[in-house]
Amino acid sequence: MRVDLPHSLPSLPDGVRAYVADALDPLPLPRSGLENERVVIVGAGPCGLFAALGLAERGIKTIILDRGQAVKPRAKDVSRLMGKGQLDPDSNL
């Protein structure tokens, strides 16, 4: 595999070498023993969604609580944000 260095870094400093690792197969996800439990996650931001994904991949049911409008009204709020730049701090992405 060939790696091109960014234009801002035309060469590596003396004594520094670049390596590219081969792709690895993902590790199997361990079971937690909590598959019959439910977890409540507060907030559907990036961290909350990532936590829910990780738990779901391990077979753990999650409930995500997030403030703001229900899905249909929130879609209008998000559309207003994206189209007109009008942010509703209580109902957004």
PDB file of N, CA, C and O in Angstrom, chain B, residues numbered from 101:
ATOM      1  N   MET B 101       0.848  -1.170   0.000  1.00  0.00           N
ATOM      2  CA  MET B 101       0.000   0.000   0.000  1.00  0.00           C
ATOM      3  C   MET B 101       0.893   1.231   0.000  1.00  0.00           C
ATOM      4  O   MET B 101       1.927   1.259   0.667  1.00  0.00           O
ATOM      5  N   ARG B 102       0.495   2.228  -0.737  1.00  0.00           N
ATOM      6  CA  ARG B 102       1.246   3.480  -0.812  1.00  0.00           C
ATOM      7  C   ARG B 102       0.487   4.555  -0.057  1.00  0.00           C
ATOM      8  O   ARG B 102      -0.734   4.662  -0.167  1.00  0.00           O
ATOM      9  N   VAL B 103       1.212   5.343   0.703  1.00  0.00           N
ATOM     10  CA  VAL B 103       0.607   6.442   1.455  1.00  0.00           C
ATOM     11  C   VAL B 103       1.228   7.737   0.980  1.00  0.00           C
ATOM     12  O   VAL B 103       2.452   7.875   0.980  1.00  0.00           O
ATOM     13  N   ASP B 104       0.407   8.685   0.578  1.00  0.00           N
ATOM     14  CA  ASP B 104       0.893  10.012   0.201  1.00  0.00           C
ATOM     15  C   ASP B 104       0.802  10.919   1.412  1.00  0.00           C
ATOM     16  O   ASP B 104      -0.241  11.012   2.058  1.00  0.00           O
ATOM     17  N   LEU B 105       1.902  11.585   1.709  1.00  0.00           N
ATOM     18  CA  LEU B 105       1.900  12.517   2.826  1.00  0.00           C
ATOM     19  C   LEU B 105       1.204  13.800   2.407  1.00  0.00           C
ATOM     20  O   LEU B 105       1.242  14.173   1.234  1.00  0.00           O
ATOM     21  N   PRO B 106       0.562  14.486   3.362  1.00  0.00           N
ATOM     22  CA  PRO B 106      -0.082  15.761   3.027  1.00  0.00           C
ATOM     23  C   PRO B 106       0.964  16.764   2.517  1.00  0.00           C
ATOM     24  O   PRO B 106       2.148  16.659   2.838  1.00  0.00           O
ATOM     25  N   HIS B 107       0.511  17.720   1.732  1.00  0.00           N
ATOM     26  CA  HIS B 107       1.418  18.733   1.183  1.00  0.00           C
ATOM     27  C   HIS B 107       2.113  19.513   2.287  1.00  0.00           C
ATOM     28  O   HIS B 107       3.237  19.980   2.101  1.00  0.00           O
ATOM     29  N   SER B 108       1.468  19.658   3.424  1.00  0.00           N
ATOM     30  CA  SER B 108       2.077  20.406   4.523  1.00  0.00           C
ATOM     31  C   SER B 108       3.199  19.616   5.194  1.00  0.00           C
ATOM     32  O   SER B 108       3.957  20.176   5.985  1.00  0.00           O
ATOM     33  N   LEU B 109       3.312  18.340   4.891  1.00  0.00           N
ATOM     34  CA  LEU B 109       4.345  17.489   5.470  1.00  0.00           C
ATOM     35  C   LEU B 109       5.010  16.717   4.330  1.00  0.00           C
ATOM     36  O   LEU B 109       4.755  15.525   4.158  1.00  0.00           O
ATOM     37  N   PRO B 110       5.863  17.390   3.550  1.00  0.00           N
ATOM     38  CA  PRO B 110       6.432  16.735   2.374  1.00  0.00           C
ATOM     39  C   PRO B 110       7.335  15.562   2.708  1.00  0.00           C
ATOM     40  O   PRO B 110       7.498  14.663   1.883  1.00  0.00           O
ATOM     41  N   SER B 111       7.917  15.546   3.877  1.00  0.00           N
ATOM     42  CA  SER B 111       8.756  14.417   4.274  1.00  0.00           C
ATOM     43  C   SER B 111       8.708  14.279   5.788  1.00  0.00           C
ATOM     44  O   SER B 111       8.395  15.227   6.508  1.00  0.00           O
ATOM     45  N   LEU B 112       9.020  13.094   6.246  1.00  0.00           N
ATOM     46  CA  LEU B 112       9.034  12.851   7.683  1.00  0.00           C
ATOM     47  C   LEU B 112      10.375  13.283   8.258  1.00  0.00           C
ATOM     48  O   LEU B 112      11.392  13.233   7.566  1.00  0.00           O
ATOM     49  N   PRO B 113      10.385  13.706   9.518  1.00  0.00           N
ATOM     50  CA  PRO B 113      11.656  14.078  10.148  1.00  0.00           C
ATOM     51  C   PRO B 113      12.612  12.889  10.183  1.00  0.00           C
ATOM     52  O   PRO B 113      12.182  11.737  10.121  1.00  0.00           O
ATOM     53  N   ASP B 114      13.891  13.169  10.280  1.00  0.00           N
ATOM     54  CA  ASP B 114      14.897  12.107  10.353  1.00  0.00           C
ATOM     55  C   ASP B 114      14.583  11.155  11.497  1.00  0.00           C
ATOM     56  O   ASP B 114      14.238  11.580  12.600  1.00  0.00           O
ATOM     57  N   GLY B 115      14.706   9.885  11.224  1.00  0.00           N
ATOM     58  CA  GLY B 115      14.490   8.870  12.255  1.00  0.00           C
ATOM     59  C   GLY B 115      13.038   8.460  12.429  1.00  0.00           C
ATOM     60  O   GLY B 115      12.748   7.565  13.223  1.00  0.00           O
ATOM     61  N   VAL B 116      12.118   9.089  11.709  1.00  0.00           N
ATOM     62  CA  VAL B 116      10.693   8.760  11.818  1.00  0.00           C
ATOM     63  C   VAL B 116      10.280   8.030  10.549  1.00  0.00           C
ATOM     64  O   VAL B 116      10.536   8.505   9.442  1.00  0.00           O
ATOM     65  N   ARG B 117       9.641   6.879  10.708  1.00  0.00           N
ATOM     66  CA  ARG B 117       9.174   6.106   9.557  1.00  0.00           C
ATOM     67  C   ARG B 117       7.663   5.928   9.651  1.00  0.00           C
ATOM     68  O   ARG B 117       7.108   5.844  10.746  1.00  0.00           O
ATOM     69  N   ALA B 118       7.015   5.871   8.523  1.00  0.00           N
ATOM     70  CA  ALA B 118       5.561   5.680   8.483  1.00  0.00           C
ATOM     71  C   ALA B 118       5.249   4.218   8.223  1.00  0.00           C
ATOM     72  O   ALA B 118       5.900   3.572   7.403  1.00  0.00           O
ATOM     73  N   TYR B 119       4.261   3.704   8.917  1.00  0.00           N
ATOM     74  CA  TYR B 119       3.787   2.339   8.722  1.00  0.00           C
ATOM     75  C   TYR B 119       2.287   2.371   8.504  1.00  0.00           C
ATOM     76  O   TYR B 119       1.591   3.216   9.067  1.00  0.00           O
ATOM     77  N   VAL B 120       1.792   1.463   7.700  1.00  0.00           N
ATOM     78  CA  VAL B 120       0.355   1.309   7.496  1.00  0.00           C
ATOM     79  C   VAL B 120      -0.007  -0.096   7.937  1.00  0.00           C
ATOM     80  O   VAL B 120       0.511  -1.077   7.403  1.00  0.00           O
ATOM     81  N   ALA B 121      -0.892  -0.189   8.910  1.00  0.00           N
ATOM     82  CA  ALA B 121      -1.303  -1.498   9.426  1.00  0.00           C
ATOM     83  C   ALA B 121      -2.312  -2.136   8.479  1.00  0.00           C
ATOM     84  O   ALA B 121      -3.111  -1.446   7.845  1.00  0.00           O
ATOM     85  N   ASP B 122      -2.263  -3.447   8.393  1.00  0.00           N
ATOM     86  CA  ASP B 122      -3.268  -4.180   7.638  1.00  0.00           C
ATOM     87  C   ASP B 122      -4.600  -4.095   8.369  1.00  0.00           C
ATOM     88  O   ASP B 122      -4.639  -3.972   9.593  1.00  0.00           O
ATOM     89  N   ALA B 123      -5.683  -4.161   7.618  1.00  0.00           N
ATOM     90  CA  ALA B 123      -7.011  -4.142   8.233  1.00  0.00           C
ATOM     91  C   ALA B 123      -7.202  -5.407   9.063  1.00  0.00           C
ATOM     92  O   ALA B 123      -6.781  -6.494   8.669  1.00  0.00           O
ATOM     93  N   LEU B 124      -7.834  -5.247  10.202  1.00  0.00           N
ATOM     94  CA  LEU B 124      -8.101  -6.374  11.092  1.00  0.00           C
ATOM     95  C   LEU B 124      -9.588  -6.685  11.097  1.00  0.00           C
ATOM     96  O   LEU B 124     -10.416  -5.790  10.923  1.00  0.00           O
ATOM     97  N   ASP B 125      -9.919  -7.932  11.292  1.00  0.00           N
ATOM     98  CA  ASP B 125     -11.319  -8.292  11.483  1.00  0.00           C
ATOM     99  C   ASP B 125     -11.766  -7.747  12.832  1.00  0.00           C
ATOM    100  O   ASP B 125     -10.993  -7.775  13.790  1.00  0.00           O
ATOM    101  N   PRO B 126     -12.997  -7.253  12.927  1.00  0.00           N
ATOM    102  CA  PRO B 126     -13.461  -6.738  14.216  1.00  0.00           C
ATOM    103  C   PRO B 126     -13.509  -7.853  15.256  1.00  0.00           C
ATOM    104  O   PRO B 126     -13.784  -9.012  14.944  1.00  0.00           O
ATOM    105  N   LEU B 127     -13.235  -7.472  16.489  1.00  0.00           N
ATOM    106  CA  LEU B 127     -13.306  -8.437  17.582  1.00  0.00           C
ATOM    107  C   LEU B 127     -14.759  -8.777  17.868  1.00  0.00           C
ATOM    108  O   LEU B 127     -15.623  -7.910  17.737  1.00  0.00           O
ATOM    109  N   PRO B 128     -15.056 -10.003  18.252  1.00  0.00           N
ATOM    110  CA  PRO B 128     -16.434 -10.337  18.617  1.00  0.00           C
ATOM    111  C   PRO B 128     -16.827  -9.568  19.875  1.00  0.00           C
ATOM    112  O   PRO B 128     -16.018  -9.376  20.783  1.00  0.00           O
ATOM    113  N   LEU B 129     -18.069  -9.137  19.909  1.00  0.00           N
ATOM    114  CA  LEU B 129     -18.550  -8.398  21.072  1.00  0.00           C
ATOM    115  C   LEU B 129     -18.899  -9.369  22.187  1.00  0.00           C
ATOM    116  O   LEU B 129     -19.662 -10.312  21.977  1.00  0.00           O
ATOM    117  N   PRO B 130     -18.349  -9.145  23.363  1.00  0.00           N
ATOM    118  CA  PRO B 130     -18.685 -10.048  24.466  1.00  0.00           C
ATOM    119  C   PRO B 130     -20.107  -9.807  24.952  1.00  0.00           C
ATOM    120  O   PRO B 130     -20.594  -8.677  24.918  1.00  0.00           O
ATOM    121  N   ARG B 131     -20.757 -10.840  25.393  1.00  0.00           N
ATOM    122  CA  ARG B 131     -22.075 -10.702  26.004  1.00  0.00           C
ATOM    123  C   ARG B 131     -21.879 -10.202  27.426  1.00  0.00           C
ATOM    124  O   ARG B 131     -20.886 -10.527  28.077  1.00  0.00           O
ATOM    125  N   SER B 132     -22.807  -9.430  27.891  1.00  0.00           N
ATOM    126  CA  SER B 132     -22.644  -8.786  29.190  1.00  0.00           C
ATOM    127  C   SER B 132     -23.336  -9.515  30.321  1.00  0.00           C
ATOM    128  O   SER B 132     -23.034  -9.274  31.490  1.00  0.00           O
ATOM    129  N   GLY B 133     -24.267 -10.407  29.990  1.00  0.00           N
ATOM    130  CA  GLY B 133     -25.079 -11.009  31.040  1.00  0.00           C
ATOM    131  C   GLY B 133     -26.258 -10.124  31.418  1.00  0.00           C
ATOM    132  O   GLY B 133     -27.042 -10.468  32.302  1.00  0.00           O
ATOM    133  N   LEU B 134     -26.381  -8.983  30.748  1.00  0.00           N
ATOM    134  CA  LEU B 134     -27.462  -8.036  31.044  1.00  0.00           C
ATOM    135  C   LEU B 134     -28.507  -7.998  29.932  1.00  0.00           C
ATOM    136  O   LEU B 134     -29.268  -7.036  29.831  1.00  0.00           O
ATOM    137  N   GLU B 135     -28.548  -9.031  29.104  1.00  0.00           N
ATOM    138  CA  GLU B 135     -29.442  -9.014  27.949  1.00  0.00           C
ATOM    139  C   GLU B 135     -30.911  -8.880  28.330  1.00  0.00           C
ATOM    140  O   GLU B 135     -31.712  -8.434  27.508  1.00  0.00           O
ATOM    141  N   ASN B 136     -31.285  -9.248  29.537  1.00  0.00           N
ATOM    142  CA  ASN B 136     -32.682  -9.132  29.972  1.00  0.00           C
ATOM    143  C   ASN B 136     -32.953  -7.826  30.704  1.00  0.00           C
ATOM    144  O   ASN B 136     -34.073  -7.594  31.159  1.00  0.00           O
ATOM    145  N   GLU B 137     -31.955  -6.981  30.823  1.00  0.00           N
ATOM    146  CA  GLU B 137     -32.110  -5.693  31.491  1.00  0.00           C
ATOM    147  C   GLU B 137     -32.393  -4.615  30.452  1.00  0.00           C
ATOM    148  O   GLU B 137     -32.175  -4.813  29.257  1.00  0.00           O
ATOM    149  N   ARG B 138     -32.879  -3.478  30.922  1.00  0.00           N
ATOM    150  CA  ARG B 138     -33.084  -2.327  30.048  1.00  0.00           C
ATOM    151  C   ARG B 138     -32.296  -1.163  30.619  1.00  0.00           C
ATOM    152  O   ARG B 138     -32.255  -0.962  31.833  1.00  0.00           O
ATOM    153  N   VAL B 139     -31.682  -0.413  29.752  1.00  0.00           N
ATOM    154  CA  VAL B 139     -30.867   0.729  30.156  1.00  0.00           C
ATOM    155  C   VAL B 139     -31.537   1.994  29.643  1.00  0.00           C
ATOM    156  O   VAL B 139     -32.007   2.038  28.505  1.00  0.00           O
ATOM    157  N   VAL B 140     -31.581   3.020  30.480  1.00  0.00           N
ATOM    158  CA  VAL B 140     -32.118   4.316  30.075  1.00  0.00           C
ATOM    159  C   VAL B 140     -30.941   5.249  29.805  1.00  0.00           C
ATOM    160  O   VAL B 140     -30.065   5.428  30.650  1.00  0.00           O
ATOM    161  N   ILE B 141     -30.939   5.832  28.627  1.00  0.00           N
ATOM    162  CA  ILE B 141     -29.908   6.792  28.241  1.00  0.00           C
ATOM    163  C   ILE B 141     -30.576   8.151  28.131  1.00  0.00           C
ATOM    164  O   ILE B 141     -31.594   8.300  27.454  1.00  0.00           O
ATOM    165  N   VAL B 142     -30.002   9.135  28.797  1.00  0.00           N
ATOM    166  CA  VAL B 142     -30.559  10.484  28.767  1.00  0.00           C
ATOM    167  C   VAL B 142     -29.764  11.308  27.763  1.00  0.00           C
ATOM    168  O   VAL B 142     -28.578  11.575  27.959  1.00  0.00           O
ATOM    169  N   GLY B 143     -30.432  11.704  26.692  1.00  0.00           N
ATOM    170  CA  GLY B 143     -29.806  12.524  25.662  1.00  0.00           C
ATOM    171  C   GLY B 143     -29.529  11.742  24.396  1.00  0.00           C
ATOM    172  O   GLY B 143     -28.888  10.692  24.428  1.00  0.00           O
ATOM    173  N   ALA B 144     -30.021  12.267  23.272  1.00  0.00           N
ATOM    174  CA  ALA B 144     -29.830  11.617  21.975  1.00  0.00           C
ATOM    175  C   ALA B 144     -28.770  12.331  21.151  1.00  0.00           C
ATOM    176  O   ALA B 144     -28.820  12.340  19.921  1.00  0.00           O
ATOM    177  N   GLY B 145     -27.813  12.928  21.845  1.00  0.00           N
ATOM    178  CA  GLY B 145     -26.679  13.527  21.144  1.00  0.00           C
ATOM    179  C   GLY B 145     -25.713  12.436  20.705  1.00  0.00           C
ATOM    180  O   GLY B 145     -26.014  11.250  20.837  1.00  0.00           O
ATOM    181  N   PRO B 146     -24.565  12.824  20.187  1.00  0.00           N
ATOM    182  CA  PRO B 146     -23.606  11.829  19.702  1.00  0.00           C
ATOM    183  C   PRO B 146     -23.222  10.792  20.756  1.00  0.00           C
ATOM    184  O   PRO B 146     -23.145   9.602  20.448  1.00  0.00           O
ATOM    185  N   CYS B 147     -22.984  11.221  21.983  1.00  0.00           N
ATOM    186  CA  CYS B 147     -22.584  10.264  23.031  1.00  0.00           C
ATOM    187  C   CYS B 147     -23.722   9.316  23.381  1.00  0.00           C
ATOM    188  O   CYS B 147     -23.505   8.114  23.531  1.00  0.00           O
ATOM    189  N   GLY B 148     -24.931   9.846  23.511  1.00  0.00           N
ATOM    190  CA  GLY B 148     -26.068   8.999  23.843  1.00  0.00           C
ATOM    191  C   GLY B 148     -26.357   7.977  22.759  1.00  0.00           C
ATOM    192  O   GLY B 148     -26.623   6.811  23.051  1.00  0.00           O
ATOM    193  N   LEU B 149     -26.305   8.414  21.505  1.00  0.00           N
ATOM    194  CA  LEU B 149     -26.562   7.486  20.400  1.00  0.00           C
ATOM    195  C   LEU B 149     -25.466   6.430  20.296  1.00  0.00           C
ATOM    196  O   LEU B 149     -25.753   5.265  20.021  1.00  0.00           O
ATOM    197  N   PHE B 150     -24.217   6.826  20.513  1.00  0.00           N
ATOM    198  CA  PHE B 150     -23.120   5.863  20.452  1.00  0.00           C
ATOM    199  C   PHE B 150     -23.228   4.848  21.585  1.00  0.00           C
ATOM    200  O   PHE B 150     -22.966   3.662  21.389  1.00  0.00           O
ATOM    201  N   ALA B 151     -23.619   5.322  22.780  1.00  0.00           N
ATOM    202  CA  ALA B 151     -23.816   4.399  23.906  1.00  0.00           C
ATOM    203  C   ALA B 151     -24.937   3.417  23.593  1.00  0.00           C
ATOM    204  O   ALA B 151     -24.806   2.220  23.850  1.00  0.00           O
ATOM    205  N   ALA B 152     -26.037   3.917  23.039  1.00  0.00           N
ATOM    206  CA  ALA B 152     -27.162   3.043  22.697  1.00  0.00           C
ATOM    207  C   ALA B 152     -26.759   2.018  21.644  1.00  0.00           C
ATOM    208  O   ALA B 152     -27.160   0.856  21.722  1.00  0.00           O
ATOM    209  N   LEU B 153     -25.977   2.434  20.671  1.00  0.00           N
ATOM    210  CA  LEU B 153     -25.516   1.509  19.638  1.00  0.00           C
ATOM    211  C   LEU B 153     -24.658   0.404  20.245  1.00  0.00           C
ATOM    212  O   LEU B 153     -24.861  -0.775  19.953  1.00  0.00           O
ATOM    213  N   GLY B 154     -23.705   0.780  21.085  1.00  0.00           N
ATOM    214  CA  GLY B 154     -22.840  -0.216  21.714  1.00  0.00           C
ATOM    215  C   GLY B 154     -23.614  -1.207  22.554  1.00  0.00           C
ATOM    216  O   GLY B 154     -23.324  -2.403  22.534  1.00  0.00           O
ATOM    217  N   LEU B 155     -24.599  -0.720  23.293  1.00  0.00           N
ATOM    218  CA  LEU B 155     -25.421  -1.615  24.109  1.00  0.00           C
ATOM    219  C   LEU B 155     -26.272  -2.525  23.226  1.00  0.00           C
ATOM    220  O   LEU B 155     -26.395  -3.721  23.493  1.00  0.00           O
ATOM    221  N   ALA B 156     -26.857  -1.954  22.176  1.00  0.00           N
ATOM    222  CA  ALA B 156     -27.693  -2.757  21.274  1.00  0.00           C
ATOM    223  C   ALA B 156     -26.871  -3.852  20.604  1.00  0.00           C
ATOM    224  O   ALA B 156     -27.359  -4.966  20.413  1.00  0.00           O
ATOM    225  N   GLU B 157     -25.633  -3.543  20.250  1.00  0.00           N
ATOM    226  CA  GLU B 157     -24.771  -4.552  19.631  1.00  0.00           C
ATOM    227  C   GLU B 157     -24.466  -5.699  20.588  1.00  0.00           C
ATOM    228  O   GLU B 157     -24.087  -6.788  20.158  1.00  0.00           O
ATOM    229  N   ARG B 158     -24.632  -5.454  21.869  1.00  0.00           N
ATOM    230  CA  ARG B 158     -24.406  -6.493  22.876  1.00  0.00           C
ATOM    231  C   ARG B 158     -25.718  -7.132  23.337  1.00  0.00           C
ATOM    232  O   ARG B 158     -25.742  -7.907  24.293  1.00  0.00           O
ATOM    233  N   GLY B 159     -26.808  -6.792  22.640  1.00  0.00           N
ATOM    234  CA  GLY B 159     -28.091  -7.402  22.944  1.00  0.00           C
ATOM    235  C   GLY B 159     -28.830  -6.782  24.108  1.00  0.00           C
ATOM    236  O   GLY B 159     -29.760  -7.388  24.640  1.00  0.00           O
ATOM    237  N   ILE B 160     -28.437  -5.581  24.518  1.00  0.00           N
ATOM    238  CA  ILE B 160     -29.071  -4.921  25.658  1.00  0.00           C
ATOM    239  C   ILE B 160     -30.072  -3.897  25.139  1.00  0.00           C
ATOM    240  O   ILE B 160     -29.732  -3.044  24.318  1.00  0.00           O
ATOM    241  N   LYS B 161     -31.303  -3.986  25.621  1.00  0.00           N
ATOM    242  CA  LYS B 161     -32.352  -3.065  25.189  1.00  0.00           C
ATOM    243  C   LYS B 161     -32.136  -1.711  25.850  1.00  0.00           C
ATOM    244  O   LYS B 161     -31.800  -1.628  27.031  1.00  0.00           O
ATOM    245  N   THR B 162     -32.334  -0.659  25.075  1.00  0.00           N
ATOM    246  CA  THR B 162     -32.156   0.690  25.605  1.00  0.00           C
ATOM    247  C   THR B 162     -33.381   1.545  25.332  1.00  0.00           C
ATOM    248  O   THR B 162     -34.130   1.323  24.381  1.00  0.00           O
ATOM    249  N   ILE B 163     -33.553   2.510  26.186  1.00  0.00           N
ATOM    250  CA  ILE B 163     -34.547   3.565  25.992  1.00  0.00           C
ATOM    251  C   ILE B 163     -33.764   4.866  25.995  1.00  0.00           C
ATOM    252  O   ILE B 163     -32.979   5.121  26.908  1.00  0.00           O
ATOM    253  N   ILE B 164     -33.975   5.692  24.974  1.00  0.00           N
ATOM    254  CA  ILE B 164     -33.298   6.984  24.910  1.00  0.00           C
ATOM    255  C   ILE B 164     -34.314   8.070  25.220  1.00  0.00           C
ATOM    256  O   ILE B 164     -35.351   8.169  24.564  1.00  0.00           O
ATOM    257  N   LEU B 165     -34.013   8.877  26.216  1.00  0.00           N
ATOM    258  CA  LEU B 165     -34.849  10.020  26.564  1.00  0.00           C
ATOM    259  C   LEU B 165     -34.169  11.279  26.053  1.00  0.00           C
ATOM    260  O   LEU B 165     -32.973  11.477  26.267  1.00  0.00           O
ATOM    261  N   ASP B 166     -34.929  12.127  25.380  1.00  0.00           N
ATOM    262  CA  ASP B 166     -34.367  13.365  24.862  1.00  0.00           C
ATOM    263  C   ASP B 166     -35.439  14.429  24.937  1.00  0.00           C
ATOM    264  O   ASP B 166     -36.610  14.155  24.674  1.00  0.00           O
ATOM    265  N   ARG B 167     -35.053  15.625  25.289  1.00  0.00           N
ATOM    266  CA  ARG B 167     -36.047  16.693  25.339  1.00  0.00           C
ATOM    267  C   ARG B 167     -36.327  17.192  23.933  1.00  0.00           C
ATOM    268  O   ARG B 167     -35.556  16.940  23.007  1.00  0.00           O
ATOM    269  N   GLY B 168     -37.409  17.886  23.786  1.00  0.00           N
ATOM    270  CA  GLY B 168     -37.756  18.426  22.478  1.00  0.00           C
ATOM    271  C   GLY B 168     -39.076  17.863  21.992  1.00  0.00           C
ATOM    272  O   GLY B 168     -39.717  17.051  22.659  1.00  0.00           O
ATOM    273  N   GLN B 169     -39.456  18.310  20.828  1.00  0.00           N
ATOM    274  CA  GLN B 169     -40.719  17.900  20.231  1.00  0.00           C
ATOM    275  C   GLN B 169     -40.676  16.437  19.807  1.00  0.00           C
ATOM    276  O   GLN B 169     -39.609  15.830  19.713  1.00  0.00           O
ATOM    277  N   ALA B 170     -41.855  15.888  19.553  1.00  0.00           N
ATOM    278  CA  ALA B 170     -41.947  14.556  18.955  1.00  0.00           C
ATOM    279  C   ALA B 170     -41.368  14.622  17.539  1.00  0.00           C
ATOM    280  O   ALA B 170     -41.045  15.704  17.049  1.00  0.00           O
ATOM    281  N   VAL B 171     -41.239  13.490  16.898  1.00  0.00           N
ATOM    282  CA  VAL B 171     -40.516  13.412  15.622  1.00  0.00           C
ATOM    283  C   VAL B 171     -41.099  14.334  14.552  1.00  0.00           C
ATOM    284  O   VAL B 171     -40.349  15.088  13.933  1.00  0.00           O
ATOM    285  N   LYS B 172     -42.410  14.300  14.315  1.00  0.00           N
ATOM    286  CA  LYS B 172     -42.984  15.113  13.231  1.00  0.00           C
ATOM    287  C   LYS B 172     -42.813  16.613  13.483  1.00  0.00           C
ATOM    288  O   LYS B 172     -42.332  17.320  12.597  1.00  0.00           O
ATOM    289  N   PRO B 173     -43.193  17.126  14.669  1.00  0.00           N
ATOM    290  CA  PRO B 173     -42.961  18.564  14.891  1.00  0.00           C
ATOM    291  C   PRO B 173     -41.472  18.918  14.894  1.00  0.00           C
ATOM    292  O   PRO B 173     -41.087  20.003  14.460  1.00  0.00           O
ATOM    293  N   ARG B 174     -40.645  18.004  15.383  1.00  0.00           N
ATOM    294  CA  ARG B 174     -39.205  18.283  15.411  1.00  0.00           C
ATOM    295  C   ARG B 174     -38.655  18.400  13.993  1.00  0.00           C
ATOM    296  O   ARG B 174     -37.736  19.182  13.751  1.00  0.00           O
ATOM    297  N   ALA B 175     -39.200  17.640  13.065  1.00  0.00           N
ATOM    298  CA  ALA B 175     -38.743  17.724  11.674  1.00  0.00           C
ATOM    299  C   ALA B 175     -38.929  19.141  11.144  1.00  0.00           C
ATOM    300  O   ALA B 175     -38.085  19.641  10.400  1.00  0.00           O
ATOM    301  N   LYS B 176     -40.023  19.788  11.521  1.00  0.00           N
ATOM    302  CA  LYS B 176     -40.250  21.176  11.106  1.00  0.00           C
ATOM    303  C   LYS B 176     -39.227  22.101  11.756  1.00  0.00           C
ATOM    304  O   LYS B 176     -38.718  23.023  11.118  1.00  0.00           O
ATOM    305  N   ASP B 177     -38.927  21.848  13.038  1.00  0.00           N
ATOM    306  CA  ASP B 177     -37.936  22.668  13.739  1.00  0.00           C
ATOM    307  C   ASP B 177     -36.560  22.526  13.091  1.00  0.00           C
ATOM    308  O   ASP B 177     -35.842  23.511  12.921  1.00  0.00           O
ATOM    309  N   VAL B 178     -36.201  21.307  12.734  1.00  0.00           N
ATOM    310  CA  VAL B 178     -34.905  21.065  12.093  1.00  0.00           C
ATOM    311  C   VAL B 178     -34.879  21.693  10.702  1.00  0.00           C
ATOM    312  O   VAL B 178     -33.862  22.255  10.296  1.00  0.00           O
ATOM    313  N   SER B 179     -35.980  21.603   9.977  1.00  0.00           N
ATOM    314  CA  SER B 179     -36.063  22.215   8.658  1.00  0.00           C
ATOM    315  C   SER B 179     -35.877  23.726   8.761  1.00  0.00           C
ATOM    316  O   SER B 179     -35.188  24.329   7.939  1.00  0.00           O
ATOM    317  N   ARG B 180     -36.489  24.333   9.766  1.00  0.00           N
ATOM    318  CA  ARG B 180     -36.352  25.771   9.987  1.00  0.00           C
ATOM    319  C   ARG B 180     -34.893  26.118  10.327  1.00  0.00           C
ATOM    320  O   ARG B 180     -34.372  27.144   9.890  1.00  0.00           O
ATOM    321  N   LEU B 181     -34.251  25.256  11.104  1.00  0.00           N
ATOM    322  CA  LEU B 181     -32.847  25.470  11.453  1.00  0.00           C
ATOM    323  C   LEU B 181     -31.967  25.400  10.208  1.00  0.00           C
ATOM    324  O   LEU B 181     -31.123  26.269   9.988  1.00  0.00           O
ATOM    325  N   MET B 182     -32.165  24.364   9.397  1.00  0.00           N
ATOM    326  CA  MET B 182     -31.317  24.172   8.223  1.00  0.00           C
ATOM    327  C   MET B 182     -31.608  25.207   7.127  1.00  0.00           C
ATOM    328  O   MET B 182     -30.689  25.671   6.452  1.00  0.00           O
ATOM    329  N   GLY B 183     -32.873  25.563   6.955  1.00  0.00           N
ATOM    330  CA  GLY B 183     -33.247  26.472   5.874  1.00  0.00           C
ATOM    331  C   GLY B 183     -33.072  27.942   6.197  1.00  0.00           C
ATOM    332  O   GLY B 183     -32.609  28.717   5.360  1.00  0.00           O
ATOM    333  N   LYS B 184     -33.444  28.329   7.420  1.00  0.00           N
ATOM    334  CA  LYS B 184     -33.436  29.745   7.784  1.00  0.00           C
ATOM    335  C   LYS B 184     -32.433  30.078   8.882  1.00  0.00           C
ATOM    336  O   LYS B 184     -32.230  31.246   9.212  1.00  0.00           O
ATOM    337  N   GLY B 185     -31.807  29.048   9.443  1.00  0.00           N
ATOM    338  CA  GLY B 185     -30.847  29.298  10.516  1.00  0.00           C
ATOM    339  C   GLY B 185     -31.502  29.648  11.838  1.00  0.00           C
ATOM    340  O   GLY B 185     -30.848  30.179  12.735  1.00  0.00           O
ATOM    341  N   GLN B 186     -32.812  29.349  11.968  1.00  0.00           N
ATOM    342  CA  GLN B 186     -33.530  29.652  13.208  1.00  0.00           C
ATOM    343  C   GLN B 186     -33.460  28.444  14.137  1.00  0.00           C
ATOM    344  O   GLN B 186     -34.057  27.404  13.858  1.00  0.00           O
ATOM    345  N   LEU B 187     -32.733  28.585  15.237  1.00  0.00           N
ATOM    346  CA  LEU B 187     -32.546  27.498  16.188  1.00  0.00           C
ATOM    347  C   LEU B 187     -33.593  27.550  17.284  1.00  0.00           C
ATOM    348  O   LEU B 187     -33.787  28.590  17.914  1.00  0.00           O
ATOM    349  N   ASP B 188     -34.260  26.449  17.512  1.00  0.00           N
ATOM    350  CA  ASP B 188     -35.107  26.282  18.689  1.00  0.00           C
ATOM    351  C   ASP B 188     -34.255  25.504  19.688  1.00  0.00           C
ATOM    352  O   ASP B 188     -34.028  24.311  19.488  1.00  0.00           O
ATOM    353  N   PRO B 189     -33.777  26.142  20.759  1.00  0.00           N
ATOM    354  CA  PRO B 189     -32.860  25.460  21.675  1.00  0.00           C
ATOM    355  C   PRO B 189     -33.474  24.256  22.374  1.00  0.00           C
ATOM    356  O   PRO B 189     -32.753  23.419  22.916  1.00  0.00           O
ATOM    357  N   ASP B 190     -34.797  24.163  22.365  1.00  0.00           N
ATOM    358  CA  ASP B 190     -35.449  23.036  23.031  1.00  0.00           C
ATOM    359  C   ASP B 190     -35.901  21.949  22.065  1.00  0.00           C
ATOM    360  O   ASP B 190     -36.426  20.924  22.500  1.00  0.00           O
ATOM    361  N   SER B 191     -35.709  22.148  20.776  1.00  0.00           N
ATOM    362  CA  SER B 191     -36.136  21.146  19.798  1.00  0.00           C
ATOM    363  C   SER B 191     -35.273  21.295  18.550  1.00  0.00           C
ATOM    364  O   SER B 191     -35.578  22.086  17.658  1.00  0.00           O
ATOM    365  N   ASN B 192     -34.205  20.530  18.504  1.00  0.00           N
ATOM    366  CA  ASN B 192     -33.281  20.630  17.379  1.00  0.00           C
ATOM    367  C   ASN B 192     -32.680  19.271  17.085  1.00  0.00           C
ATOM    368  O   ASN B 192     -33.258  18.246  17.446  1.00  0.00           O
ATOM    369  N   LEU B 193     -31.536  19.250  16.438  1.00  0.00           N
ATOM    370  CA  LEU B 193     -30.870  18.001  16.116  1.00  0.00           C
ATOM    371  C   LEU B 193     -30.480  17.325  17.391  1.00  0.00           C
ATOM    372  O   LEU B 193     -29.897  16.241  17.361  1.00  0.00           O
TER     373      LEU B 193
END
